[in-house]
Every structure is written in C-alpha cells, then in structure tokens.
Amino acid sequence: MTEPEGVLLVIGSGLRTYREYLVESIHRCARRAGLGLVLLNNLKPTWQRGYFDEIVHVDVFDAGEMLAAAREVAARHRVVGLMCWDEPVVLAAGELAAELGVPGLSVPGVRGCRDKNRTRTVLTAEGLLQPGYALTTGLDEARAAAARIGYPVVLKPRAMGASIGVVFAGDESELDAAFAVAMGAATVDQSRYGGAAIVEGFVRGPEISIDAAVHKGEYLPMFVARKHTGDPPYFEEVGHVVDAGDPLLHDPQLLDVLARAHRALGVEDGITHTEVRLTDRGPLIIEVNGRLGGDLIPFLGKTATGIDPGEVLFAVATGHRPAITPTRHAVAGIRFGYPDHDCLVHEITVPDRAPGLVLAAPMIDRGTTLRLPPGGYLARHSFVVCAADDPVTCGRRLAAAAASVRVDADPVDPPEPGTAFEMPAGLLDVDEHEGVSA
C-alpha cells in the first residue's frame, strides 16, 4: 500500500446497518487527504473491504491482542490518526492514541469517560450539579449507601453501557433485588472496571443526549437528541428524536455545564456523547461517553442537520477544527420495536414504504430468543427511522411506521432464577455494545 501521507487506524468497524454511513464518509475524507485506512476488527471482513486498504482480523475486545496488532501496524506505517466508536474498546484505544502521539481524548479524559465513578467524582469536585453516589461491591455497602443518599435510588454497573443493568429502587424493600440486577451485569463486564456497582440518587426530568466534537479542548456541540425510555424499574431506550432547531443547542446554562464538564475530565480531542437530565435545578450530567452516540443517533443528526459525523470525526482525529454548521433544518427520529414478553422470534417484517420513512430494518436473526430485563437486555426486534419538518409530524410518522412492523413469535418461559442475563445472539450492533454479536 502506498502511503505518502500516512494512515488512519480504525479500531472496530461496528456492523453495516449501524456504522457504514460513518465509514463511507471517513473513506471519502481519507482519499481526499491522501491517507490510507487500516482497520483492526473482531469481525471477519465483508462490506468493510470496499473502504479499507488493510484489515487486520483480531479480537479488539482483548486489550493485549488489540494493542499488539496496533503496534505492529505502527511499525510498518506512519499512523497520523486513530478512531474508535465501540464503547468496550474506547479506553484502550484512547490510551493507544496517547502512546502513538496522535490526537485523542487524553488518558485522563478517556478514563474519566469510561469509569462512571470517576466521572461522578470529577464533576462533583468541579462543583457541577450531581446526585449523591457511592461505589459498592457488596449488598451491605449498597444498603448503607442508599440509606445515606436517600430513596429513590438508581443502581448501575460501573462501566457497562446501553442501560444494561441500570435499575430503579423506590425504597428499601426494592434495594436487594436491584443490587442483584446491577451486580449481575457488572460481573459480566470484563473491563478493568467490572465487578462493581454504583448507587446514586434518582434524578427526575427529561433526558437528552448531546453529540459534540472537542478540538484542543474546545467543546463544539453538533446535535441534541431527546431520549424516550421504557418505564422503571428499567431504563431501556425505546427511541430518540433530533431536531435541527432544538433550542437547547443555544441554551447558555446547558452549554456552560457541558464545556466545564469536558474541561474538568481533561477531554482534549475527539467526539463525545453526553447524557443529561434536565432537572428543576438545572442540567445534570448522567455520563460522558468518549465516542459517537449509538442507536443511530449520529445518523439522525446527519439527516436532521446535514452535519456529517464521519467528516467531523475525521477532522478531529487528524488534528483539525471541524465544521459543525447545519446545512439542513429538519427533524429525524428512531423508534425501536420491543416485545411485550420473552419470546422466540420466527420472522420480522418491516415496512419498505411509509410517510417520511428513511430507514427500517430487523435487528435480529430468525430463531432469536428475546428476553426483557432482568433476564436479558436490548430485546429489540426492529427499528424505524422517519424524518419530517417538525417534531409532532415526526412523532406521528414514527408511531405509524412502528405500528406496521409485523412480528411472528412464540412466548417462552422466563429464565431460571439466578441465571445470568442474556444478549440476543443475532443482535445487530446497538449503542455502546456493537460487538455483542461478533
């Protein structure tokens, strides 16, 4: 491979339905800049071959294997930038960027994003609005923490994503079961932050997420997504809506909180996905993720605003200030299909035409068993994406498109008590856990 200008190293592609639009933009930018693209990927290459000059098949979720493969690439090519958008890998990838001397979140920044306990500690010290919280590894610790913080509380694994193992406890009678759910997920987490659960005060208010670029410490918001979740005690995400004209993009209090949080965490260069509750006391950051949003939120942002997240990611990864001026003023949303009960799915049929329909797809293979929390997570069978000129019309179109999804499934018995939770074997990459079906 000729490489007059060097190569960009990409750690993990994700699956086609969820990430090809990003890869396509990055490929176009790299060709324009005279750069090569090298991919380290846990999936055997199929569609990726059309975009990358070299693909190394390696278990990117094993930090040792991934780092060894990356160093071998760096010994052969001049690596000028690094990209990663897969939550379980962002920590090792961020540390690798620092080792290679290319733009990245910084080592403190990526650790502050990945470790939810560190995030809480740093933001509390910064004086930002935060709930009471405690890191726990045992039930007695969790009981004491909840009593000290005050009910209701939320329990969550220290470093998992996609709301896996996040559960509400309204009072002392619900705490033990909630702790078992959170620790069950934390035990599955094989990262350096696995095996611990955070107890924190429950925060009321609408939840949003903000995808933004950070260039040399400057916080540059791209788009806001309004989040829709399932009912407590679990917090599964059922949809998102991005409005190019969302007034929160210009809210001085929110933007100040976001900028201060990123400075406090030490985030320098990259893209972040920050989740925020809009409380009656002001914006409260739930977490800062050191990557692009999942759930096709960046695709919604591109559809609604015209801002291309792949181009933005390429810019910050190569040390340039990105262009984040909207070129479109629309609304785009996604709605996920969930079963009403645990089931074995035989067939999913999604609409190919509907008012405002942009994209629709099944998310599982035939023969997949879907289990709702706490027996399983991300029990999604399909999604629909619609666009419109205003949020009300977009919501109406999403509801109609989602209602036209057809599911042929049979109910199954719940798992035995104490059984570790399941992830659907055929699940396409969603949110932070894009590698679950590798």
N, C-alpha and C positions, 0 to 999 in steps of 0.2 A: 504494500500500500504506500503510495507516495504521500508525503505529509509536509509540504513546505511550511505550513503554519502551525503544525501540531495537531493534537487530537483532544476531543471531549470524551471523558469517561462517564458512562451512564451505568448506575448500579440498579438493576432491576427494571424491566420494561412495564410490568403490570400486564394485564390481559387486554386483548384487542378492543373489546367493546368499550372499556373504560379509559384507555390511555392512547389509542392510536392517534387521535387528533393532536395530542401533545407531541408525540414522536414525529409526526409528519411536519409540524411547524419547526421543531428543532432541527430536523434534517434539512429543511429548506434554508434555515438561517446558517447552518454549518457550511452548506455548499456555497452560499453567497460569501461567506467569510474565508473560504479556502481551508476549512478544518475537516479532519476526519472524525468519525464517530465509532467508538468502541463500546460494546455492551457486555457487562457481566450479568448473567441471567440464570436463575434457577430453572426456567422453563426451556425445553428444547426449542430451538428457533423454528418458527413457521413464517408468520407475517412480518416478523422483525427483519428478515433477510433483506427486504426491499429498502431498508433505511440505514442499516449499519454496515460499516466497512469490515468490521471484525466482531465476532460474537464468541465469548468465552463461556462455556456451559459450566457453571459452578454453583454450589449451594451458597447463595448470598446471605442466607439466614444464619450460617455458621461464620461468625466474625473472623475466625482464624483462616478459614478457606478463602473467604472473600478478600481479606487483606493480602494474603499471599498471591492471589491471582492479580490483584490490582498492582501490586509492586512489580510483578513480572511484566505487566503491560507498561508500567512507567519506566522500566529498564530498557524497553525497546522503542518507546515513543516519547515525545515531549508532551506531557499532559498539561493542557492550558486551562482546563475547567472540569468540574465534576458535578453531576446531577443525581439526585435520588429523591423519589417521592413515595417510597414504601415505608410506612411507619416503623416496622420492626428493624429496618436497616439504617434509618437516618442517623442514629447515634454513631455507629461505626463509620458510616460514610462521612459524617461531619468531622470526626477525628482524623480520617484519612485525608480530607481536604486540607486540614492544617498541616499534616505531615508532608503533603506534596507542595505546599506553599501556593495553593490556588484559592480563589475567593470561596468563602463558606460562612456558615453561621457563627463560627468561632467555637472552640472547645467548650468554654463556659456556656455559650449560647445554646449549643445543641444539647448539652447535658441539662440545662435549665428547662428546655422544652420537653425532653423525653421523660424526665423524672418529675412526676406531678407533685411530689412532696417538696422537691427543691423549688419548683415554680411557686408554690404557696409561700414558702419561707422567704424567697427573694422579694416577691410582690408585697408581702406583709411588711417586710423591713423597709421597703420603698415608701410605705405609707398609703398604698392603694387599698381601696375597699376590698376586703377579703373575708370569707367566713372563718369561724373557728375551725380548727382542724387538728388531727393527730395521726401519726403513722403508727400502725399496730400490726402485730404478728400473732396475737393470741386473743381469745374471746374475753378474758378478764380485762385486758388492756382496752379492748373496744368498748366494753360496758362502761368502764370508768371514763373513757374519753367522751362517749355520748352523754353521760350524766353531767360532765363538766361543761360541754359545749351547749347542751340543751336541745331537746327534741323539738321538731323532727330533724333527722339527720339523713345524710346520704353516705353510703359505703361504696367504695370503688377500689379496684386493683391499682397498685402504684403506677403501673406503666402500660396497661392494656389500652386499646383504642376501640372505636366503633360502639361505645357504650356497653361493651361486654363486661358483665359482672357488676354493673352500676345498679344499685338498688336502694329504694327509699325505705326508711324505718320511721313510722309515725310516733312510736312510743317504745318503752322498754320491752313490751311484750313481743315486738316485731324485730328486736335487735339481733337476737341469736340466729334466727333464720337468715336475716340479711347478711350478717357477717359470714355465714357459711357460703352464701352465694358469691360474695366478693372474694373470699379467700379461695374458693374453688377455681375461680378464673385466675387469680393471682398465682396459684400453684401451677396452672398450665403455662403461664408466661415463663419462657426460658431465658429472658434477658437478664442482665445483671441486676435489674430492679424487680425481679419476680419475687413471689413469696411473701408479699406484704400488702396490707390494705389500708386505705386512708378513710378515716371517719371525719366528716365535715358537716357543718351546719347546712341545712337545706335553704336554698335561696329562691325566692319567688320572683316571677317576672318572665316576660317573653325572652326566648333565647335566639340569638343570632350568631352568625359566623362572619368573619372578615378575612378574605384572602388579600394579601398585600406583599409587595416587594420591599426588600430592605437593601439599600445600596450605601455602603460605607457608613452604616448606622442610621441613615435617613429612612424613616418609615413612610411608605408610599402605598396607601390603600387602593385596591383595584375595584372590588365589589363586595356588597353585603348580601348575605343570604338569610332569609327569615326561615327558621327551622320549625318543623312540625314533628312532635314526638308522640309516642304512644302513652297510655295512661300509666301512672305509678301503680305498683312499686318499681316498674322497669322503665327505661328511658330509650327504647328503641326508636330510631329516627325513621319516620314514615314519609318525609318529603321536605323539599326546600324550594323557595321562590327567590329569584334575584330580579330586582327592579333597577334599571339603569338610573332612574330618577329618585332612588331612595334617599330621603333627606338625611339619614344617618351618615351618609358619606361626607356630609359637611357639618356634622354636629361637633362643635368645638370641644365639649366635655369628653365625648367618646374618643375623639382623635387624640386628645391630650393623654387620656388614660392608656391608649394603645401605644403611643410613642414612648411614654415613660416606662411602661412595662418592658418594651423591647430593649430600651437602653439599660434598664436595671438587670435584665437577663444577660446582657452582653451580646445580643444578636447583631451581627455585622453585615453580612451579605447573604442574600438568599430569598426564599419565599416562605411565608408563614401563613398558617390557618389558625386564627384565634377564635375561640368560642366565648361568648359574653352573655351574661344575663342583664337585662335592663330592669333594675330594681327601683323601688321608690326612693332609694338613697343614691342612685346614680349607677353607672355601668360597673359591673363586677366581672372580672375575667375568670372564667372557669378553667381554661387551659390555653396554652400557646403551643401549637404543633409546628415543628420545623420542616414543613413540607407544604405542597399544594393540598387543598382540600380534596377529599374523596367524594363519593356519592355523585360524581359527575358535576359537582358544584363549579369547577373551573369551566366546564363546557357550558353550563347555564350562564356563567358570567360572559363568556365569549359570545353566546347567542344574544344576550340582552344588551351588552355594551359595545361589542366589537373589539374589545381588548383581547388580544391573543395571549393566553397564559404561557404557551410554548415559547413565543418570542420574548416575553418578559423574563421567563426562566433562563433562556439562552443569554440574554443581556447581562443579568446579574451574575450568572455563572462565569462569564468571561470578563467581569470587571467593569461593565458599562452601566450607566444610569438608564433604566428602561423608560420607554414611552408608555404612559398609562392614561392618555386622554381618550375618552369614549368617542367612538365613531358611529354609534348606534344608540337609540333610545327606545328600548322595548322591555318586556318582562318575559322571563322564562322560568319554568318550574319543573320539578320532577316529583313523581308520586310512585312509591314502591307498593307492590302487592304483597300482603301477608295473609296467611290462612287464619281461620278462626280457631283452629285447634291443630294439634300434632297430626300429621298426615303423610301418606306415601303418594307422591305425585306421579301420575302416568303421562299427562300431557298438559302443556301450557300453550294457549293460543293468544297472541297479542294482536291488536289492530294494526292494519297497514295504512288505513286512512281514517282521519278524524279531523275536525276543525282545529287548526293550529298545531297539529301533531308534527313534531320534529324528529322524534326517535322513539322506538318502542322495542323491547327485547325481553325474552325469557332470561332468567338468571340462574337456572338450574338445569341439569340433565334429567331425562326421563328416568324414573326409578329412584329419585332422591327422596329421602325422608326429611321432612321439615319439622323441627321442634321449637316451640316457643319457650322463652325463658321461664324457669331457670334450667330446663333440660337442654336448651340449645339457644343459639343467638343468630341474628341476621337471617331469620327464617323467611327470606324474601323469595317470591317465585317469579317476579317480573318487575319491570318499571316502564313508565311512560314519561316522555318529555314533551311539553307543549309551550308555545310562545303566543304572546298577544301584545296589544298596545297598552294594557292596563292590568293591575293585579286582579281585579274582580273577574274580568273575562278570562284571564289565565287560569284562575282557580276553577272556574266553571268548566273550562276545557279539560283541565286535568281530571276533574271528577268524572266527566263523561268518558274520557279515554280509559281511565282506570276501570270504570264500570263495564267496559266492553271486553276486558280480559277474561278469558274462559279457562277454568282450572278443572281438570279431571283428576280427582284424588280420592283416596280412601282413608278414613281415620285410622290411627294406630294408637296402641296403648301408651301411656306415659312411661318414661324410663323408670327403672327401679330406684328407690330412694338411695342416695349416696353415689349414684353413677355420675361420673364426670360429664360435664356438658359436651354437646356435640356441635360441630360446624358442618353444614351441608357439604357433602363430598363433591358435588358438582357446581358449587357456588362460584360465579364469576367474581373477579376481584372487586371488592367494595370497600369504600372508605379506607381506613388505615390498614386493613388486613388483606392486601391484594394477593399475598402469596398463599392463602389458606388452601387453595385447590391445586397447588402445584404438584 
